[in-house]
């Protein structure tokens, strides 16, 4: 399809992928038209921006009591913005602490929006939300629900090699007084195709205009391990490379953005490629037609891109994903003033392709919906009072406030008399409310030095472990009967017929995935960038994806694991030791920390989930890309959940069928027997370190690894021999 005007210039992305590993805020996406776009931060998403403003106005007005903020926001956003909220109170409280968002009130479900197949424009007429709002007299445009993006890299060239940034091409278009709606995708105002196109002008009269040629976008950019992103400053690069050619030097420059001037005051760059493209970057040349730098004459040797991957300038802290669409044609980019690595040195950028795997790593976190009453076993009345306490505590101006001190002062007979005047046993209510409020849903006394994410998952783990069954909207599970020797290996296996999973993007990284270690309550991680650009205090709402699915929960028998570990302590310790050598920097240190903390139990349970997911491909047709694992592994947890949640409607019951008592042992046995054979054996079986950072042992794509979206640990910390080795395997009696 030929894109002829702005309203057609849209790229479809599934809302279930929008907050995933490769398509979230800050991601560089390759469009169907061959261009590269950069997804803007949520502060510029129209429906998030409008929702945030309405919630902020409501909170600041004082017209509604804090206890009713969420209810009022849910009603108001549905009626006036067309946004549905994702109900997961536990998750919201977690995000407030994890991301330091004290005023976060709710999560917005990303709205459904489709494209017209024949015209590639946004569908408004068939959108049920827009129709519903229109019936109430609230007219909305389809653009109000679209996700904005900007062009990146911002350098384009025409078929003659003229090479300049987006804002200059757009300025050329405006000088010709052409209608900007025909500038998309970016076009050369001075070069036309031989054919004309039929359009409707501003007066809604059909006419024919010359079709201007589409520009080609450069695919090289600079990335920083702290999440920053920059265009290569080509006029500066041309001057630096020219001087290197003249002096026959081969020096790296760290001050490309600061100490090196443009090749001249008015660069007119040209990009050319030799016919012999087998030379790679050496076959690409740039020159300035104004000052003749790189022209190839006696005083200006030719400049090509050979060795450009060695370019490592100090990072200027650019954040182009924070650019507003109405400012894309301006040559200004938001930036952080200082950018340093973990050692305190100025961070150096690296050259990357726009399509490179190292350009973007989204950091997401998911929540299994657990009713608050199920978590703490509290009554609805205590739950209501708990909400009031949370709101009043958060509204307290004391920056050094502690829940225990606040509860001692404020949760008393006067409080109960005001909010629960009919309580028959106020002293019991005060005692229980204090206990639940001080312990909290996320943190309890003595847990301040623990990992919030681990504590959060422990709540889910405890619900599955401490309840044999539960049935309500969003969560339905029941234990299955264990026999045939499984009772010696597992504490329980639970069939989860329905579960609700809510996912959000926390932040993102570039160059390498995020490394995260928690030591004495302090989170030590590699630099990452938030998905919002406003102040944390001004974030009242975040986008989320809600899915419904099914799954199987496995709780391993901790005594069996302990016995297995003690019986084979020498062999298992030796295998663990092979994964421990530091590789320098942050590379793999977070998973090594988990291995060091949890030992063979981590590799055992993690590898087990992979083998079961792979077996489910054969037994019920689920590709591993549609399955996910949720690991519950710590000194207090030994379990895992395998679930599917590919869409809002859930799945078709395949996992539940396999989780029947008479089938589950067959599934596990087949998985273990299949793990005995790998097409890469004996090399894989005997390997002492393979995969990323050499953090796998006997595990490769032929036998153990799964889709990256299915694995929580980036396909690391795997070893099938710990499960099926004839001498020390945990499941050796099932093989």
KOLLOVO-168883 format. One record per residue (C-alpha): y, x, z; residue in three letters. Coordinates in steps of 0.25 Angstrom, whole numbers, plus 5000, padded with zeros to 4 digits. Each point is the difference from the previous one (the first is absolute). Last residue first. Layout:
# residues N
YXZALA/...
# end
This chain:
# residues 735
483350525134UNK/500249915012UNK/499550115010UNK/501050104995UNK/501249915003UNK/500750095009UNK/499650124992UNK/499550135007UNK/498750054994UNK/499849914988UNK/501550004996UNK/500449854998UNK/501249975008UNK/500650145004UNK/499650044986UNK/500949904994UNK/501250085004UNK/501549954998UNK/501350045007UNK/500949974988UNK/500049894989UNK/501549985003UNK/499849965014UNK/500149855000UNK/499149984988UNK/500049884991UNK/501250034992UNK/499550144997UNK/498849944993UNK/498750055006UNK/499450135003UNK/498550015005UNK/499050034989UNK/500550054987UNK/501450015004UNK/499750115010UNK/499450015014UNK/499250105007UNK/501250075007UNK/501349954999UNK/501450055004UNK/500150124990UNK/501549985000UNK/499749884990UNK/498550004996UNK/499050105004UNK/499550085012UNK/498750065004UNK/499249944988UNK/498549995002UNK/499849854996UNK/501050014990UNK/499450124993UNK/498649955001UNK/500449904995UNK/501149964991UNK/499349874995UNK/499949965014UNK/498849945007UNK/499749985015UNK/501349915000UNK/499249894993UNK/499050005011UNK/501149985010UNK/500649884992UNK/498749944997UNK/499750005015UNK/501449945004UNK/499949894990UNK/498549975004UNK/500549995015UNK/501149914997UNK/499149904992UNK/499249925010UNK/501250005010UNK/501049954990UNK/501150094997UNK/499750014985UNK/500349864998UNK/501350025008UNK/500450124991UNK/499849914987UNK/500849885005UNK/500949984988UNK/501350075004UNK/501349985007UNK/501049904994UNK/501250095002UNK/499450114992UNK/499150125000UNK/499649995014UNK/498750065002UNK/499550065014UNK/499250115006UNK/500350015015UNK/499750135008UNK/499550035013UNK/499950115011UNK/501249985009UNK/500450065014UNK/500150154996UNK/500549964987UNK/499549934987UNK/500349864996UNK/500050024985UNK/500549894990UNK/499350014987UNK/500449934987UNK/499349934989UNK/500649964986UNK/500050144995UNK/498650025005UNK/499549914989UNK/499449875006UNK/498849964992UNK/499149945011UNK/498950105003UNK/500450124990UNK/501450015004UNK/499749975014UNK/499250135001UNK/501350084997UNK/500749925011UNK/498850035009UNK/500050154997UNK/501550015002UNK/499949935014UNK/498950095004UNK/500850134996UNK/501249955009UNK/499049975012UNK/499350135000UNK/501150094996UNK/500949945012UNK/498850015010UNK/499850144996UNK/501250055008UNK/501049895005UNK/501250095004UNK/499750124991UNK/499749914988UNK/501349925003UNK/500850135000UNK/499450054987UNK/500449864994UNK/501550035004UNK/499950154996UNK/499649974986UNK/501150094994UNK/501150005011UNK/500350144998UNK/498950104999UNK/498549974996UNK/499550005014UNK/498650035002UNK/499349885006UNK/499149944990UNK/498950105001UNK/500049985015UNK/499649864999UNK/498750044993UNK/499750105011UNK/500349905011UNK/499049904993UNK/498950115000UNK/500250055014UNK/500249865006UNK/498749944994UNK/499449935012UNK/501449985007UNK/500649944988UNK/498949904997UNK/500049965015UNK/501549985000UNK/499949924987UNK/498849915006UNK/500949985013UNK/501249964991UNK/499249904993UNK/500849984987UNK/500849874999UNK/500049954985UNK/500949904995UNK/499749934987UNK/501149934991UNK/500749894994UNK/501449984994UNK/501349945001UNK/501250084995UNK/501550015004UNK/500950104994UNK/501350045008UNK/501550014998UNK/500950045012UNK/501049925008UNK/501050025010UNK/500450144996UNK/501450025005UNK/499750085013UNK/499250104991UNK/501350034992UNK/499949964985UNK/499250084990UNK/498749945001UNK/498650054995UNK/500150125010UNK/499850144995UNK/499050105004UNK/499950145006UNK/498750055005UNK/499549955014UNK/500050035014UNK/500049875009UNK/500250035014UNK/499249925010UNK/499350125006UNK/499750054986UNK/499949914988UNK/499750064987UNK/500449944986UNK/500050074987UNK/500649924989UNK/499450024986UNK/500550124991UNK/501250034991UNK/500749875003UNK/500049905012UNK/500149865003UNK/500449905011UNK/499449895009UNK/499549914988UNK/499549875006UNK/498649935000UNK/499649875006UNK/498549975000UNK/499449865004UNK/498649995003UNK/498949904996UNK/498550005001UNK/499950135008UNK/498550025003UNK/499850105012UNK/499150115002UNK/499750045014UNK/499750125009UNK/499450074989UNK/499050114998UNK/498949955010UNK/500349864997UNK/499750034985UNK/498650035003UNK/499449884993UNK/500949905007UNK/501549975002UNK/500449855000UNK/501449974994UNK/501349995007UNK/501049904996UNK/501450004993UNK/501149914996UNK/501550055000UNK/501249954991UNK/499949865005UNK/499049995012UNK/498650035003UNK/499550105010UNK/498650065003UNK/499350115008UNK/501350045007UNK/500250145007UNK/499750094988UNK/500849934990UNK/501249985008UNK/499950145006UNK/500050064986UNK/501349924996UNK/500750055013UNK/499550144998UNK/500749994986UNK/501449995006UNK/499650115011UNK/499750094988UNK/501349974993UNK/500850025012UNK/499350145003UNK/500050035015UNK/500950075010UNK/500749865004UNK/498649955003UNK/500050025015UNK/500649865002UNK/499749914988UNK/500650014986UNK/499849914988UNK/499849855005UNK/500850035013UNK/499450065013UNK/501349965006UNK/500149864994UNK/498549975002UNK/500050045015UNK/501349945003UNK/499649874994UNK/498750005007UNK/500750025014UNK/501149914997UNK/499149894996UNK/499150025012UNK/501249995009UNK/500549874992UNK/498749925003UNK/500349864996UNK/501050044989UNK/500949884997UNK/501350074999UNK/499550104990UNK/501250064994UNK/501149995011UNK/499149995012UNK/499150124994UNK/501350094999UNK/500449965014UNK/498650025006UNK/500050144994UNK/500050084987UNK/501350065000UNK/500150125010UNK/498550055000UNK/499949974985UNK/501250084997UNK/499550125008UNK/498649994993UNK/500649984986UNK/500850135001UNK/501550004996UNK/500750134997UNK/500949944989UNK/500549895009UNK/500649894992UNK/498949905003UNK/499849924987UNK/498650064998UNK/499649965014UNK/500549864998UNK/499249984987UNK/498750065005UNK/500149925013UNK/500249874992UNK/498850034991UNK/499250035012UNK/500349865006UNK/499549944988UNK/498750085000UNK/499849975015UNK/500149854996UNK/499050024989UNK/499050065010UNK/499650145000UNK/498750074996UNK/500850124996UNK/499750024986UNK/499449874997UNK/501349935005UNK/500850094991UNK/499249964988UNK/499550124992UNK/500450024986UNK/499450134994UNK/501250094998UNK/500250104989UNK/500950124999UNK/500550074988UNK/500550144996UNK/500350014986UNK/499850144993UNK/500850034988UNK/500350114990UNK/498850085003UNK/499149924990UNK/500950044989UNK/500549894990UNK/501550045001UNK/499550154998UNK/500350095012UNK/500950125003UNK/500150045015UNK/501149995010UNK/500250105011UNK/500349955014UNK/501050095008UNK/499350065011UNK/499849945014UNK/498550025001UNK/499749864998UNK/500850004987UNK/501549984998UNK/500949904993UNK/501449985004UNK/501149914994UNK/499149894997UNK/500449944986UNK/500449874993UNK/500250034985UNK/501350004992UNK/500250014985UNK/500349854998UNK/499249924990UNK/499049965011UNK/501149945008UNK/499749854998UNK/498550035002UNK/500350055014UNK/499550155002UNK/499150015012UNK/498850054992UNK/500950114995UNK/499850075014UNK/500550154998UNK/499950105011UNK/500650124993UNK/498650075001UNK/500150154998UNK/499650044986UNK/498550034997UNK/499950034985UNK/498650064998UNK/499549884992UNK/501150034990UNK/499350134995UNK/500249974986UNK/501049894998UNK/500750074988UNK/501450074999UNK/500350074987UNK/500950135002UNK/501549995000UNK/500750124997UNK/499350034987UNK/499849864996UNK/498949915005UNK/500849885003UNK/499650005015UNK/501450005005UNK/500849964987UNK/501249955009UNK/500249864994UNK/498649994993UNK/499350035013UNK/498550044998UNK/498749955004UNK/498650054995UNK/498649945002UNK/498850084994UNK/499950095012UNK/499849885008UNK/498649984994UNK/499750114989UNK/499049904993UNK/501249934996UNK/500250084987UNK/500949914993UNK/501250065008UNK/500749905010UNK/501549985001UNK/500949945011UNK/501550014997UNK/501150015011UNK/501549974999UNK/500550065013UNK/501549985002UNK/500550105011UNK/499050114996UNK/498550045003UNK/500149925013UNK/500350095012UNK/498950065009UNK/500350025015UNK/499749865006UNK/498949924992UNK/499350124994UNK/500050075014UNK/498650045002UNK/499850084987UNK/498850074996UNK/500150134994UNK/499450044987UNK/501050104994UNK/500250054986UNK/501550005003UNK/500349924988UNK/498949915001UNK/500349985015UNK/501449974997UNK/499649894990UNK/499049945010UNK/501149985010UNK/501049954990UNK/499049904994UNK/499549965014UNK/501449965004UNK/500249924987UNK/498649935003UNK/500249965015UNK/498549975001UNK/500149855005UNK/499749995015UNK/499149935010UNK/499950015015UNK/498849975008UNK/500050115010UNK/499050084992UNK/501050004989UNK/499949964985UNK/500750054988UNK/499949934986UNK/499450014986UNK/499749884991UNK/501250004992UNK/500349864994UNK/500049974985UNK/501149914995UNK/499849874992UNK/500749994987UNK/501149904998UNK/499649874993UNK/501249964991UNK/500449855003UNK/499649874994UNK/500649875006UNK/499749875007UNK/501149935007UNK/499949985015UNK/501550045001UNK/499650135008UNK/499150044988UNK/498649954997UNK/499150114993UNK/499350034987UNK/499750144998UNK/500350094989UNK/499250114993UNK/500250144995UNK/500150055015UNK/501350045005UNK/500650135006UNK/501450005007UNK/499849915011UNK/498750075005UNK/499249915008UNK/499549985015UNK/499049895000UNK/500849925001UNK/501450024994UNK/500049864994UNK/500549935013UNK/501150105000UNK/500749934988UNK/500650114991UNK/501450045001UNK/499850134993UNK/500650075012UNK/499049925009UNK/498850064993UNK/500550145001UNK/500249985015UNK/498649955001UNK/499550134994UNK/500950085010UNK/499549925012UNK/498550034996UNK/500150155000UNK/500150094987UNK/499250064989UNK/500349994985UNK/498750044994UNK/500249934986UNK/499049895004UNK/500849975013UNK/499950065013UNK/499949945015UNK/500350065013UNK/500049905012UNK/498650045005UNK/499949895005UNK/500549864995UNK/500349905012UNK/499249895006UNK/500249875005UNK/498949915006UNK/500249854995UNK/500149885008UNK/501549974998UNK/499850044986UNK/499349874998UNK/501349935002UNK/500249905011UNK/500749875001UNK/499949935014UNK/500249854997UNK/498849975008UNK/499249974988UNK/500550144995UNK/499350065012UNK/498749944996UNK/500150044986UNK/500450145003UNK/498850015010UNK/499049944989UNK/500450104989UNK/499749934987UNK/501449994995UNK/500450145005UNK/499150094993UNK/500650144999UNK/500150054986UNK/498950074993UNK/500249924987UNK/498749954996UNK/499250025013UNK/501249945009UNK/499950085012UNK/499549965014UNK/500649995014UNK/499349985013UNK/500850035013UNK/499850125009UNK/499649945013UNK/501150035010UNK/499850065014UNK/500849965012UNK/500950045011UNK/500350154999UNK/501250025010UNK/499550125007UNK/499550074988UNK/499550145005UNK/498950014989UNK/498850005009UNK/500749925011UNK/500549884992UNK/498850024991UNK/499049975011UNK/500849885005UNK/500049944986UNK/498550034999UNK/499749925012UNK/500849884996UNK/499349994987UNK/500549884992UNK/500450044986UNK/501349934996UNK/500249924988UNK/501350024991UNK/500749904992UNK/501350045004UNK/500649875005UNK/498949915005UNK/499050115003UNK/501050105005UNK/500649895010UNK/498749955005UNK/499350135003UNK/501350065006UNK/500249885009UNK/498550025005UNK/500350155002UNK/501349985007UNK/499549895010UNK/499850085012UNK/501350084997UNK/500849875003UNK/500749954987UNK/501549994999UNK/500350155004UNK/500650034987UNK/499450145000UNK/498649964998UNK/500349904989UNK/500950094992UNK/498950115001UNK/498949914996UNK/500949954988UNK/500350144996UNK/498650055000UNK/499549884992UNK/501150034989UNK/499650154999UNK/498549975001UNK/500149904989UNK/500950094991UNK/499250135002UNK/501250105002UNK/499750035015UNK/498550014996UNK/500150134994UNK/500150014984UNK/498850034992UNK/500250114990UNK/499849984986UNK/499350094989UNK/500049954985UNK/498849994991UNK/500249854997UNK/498949955008UNK/500750075012UNK/499650135007UNK/500449985015UNK/500750105009UNK/499849965014UNK/501150005010UNK/499749865006UNK/498549974997UNK/499150014987UNK/499150115002UNK/499349995014UNK/500249855002UNK/501249925003UNK/500249944986UNK/498550004998UNK/499749865006UNK/501349954993UNK/499450044987UNK/501050074991UNK/500649954987UNK/501150084994UNK/501349934995UNK/501050044989UNK/499949864993UNK/501349955007UNK/500750134996UNK/499949984985UNK/499150044988UNK/498750045005UNK/499050014989UNK/498649955004UNK/
# end
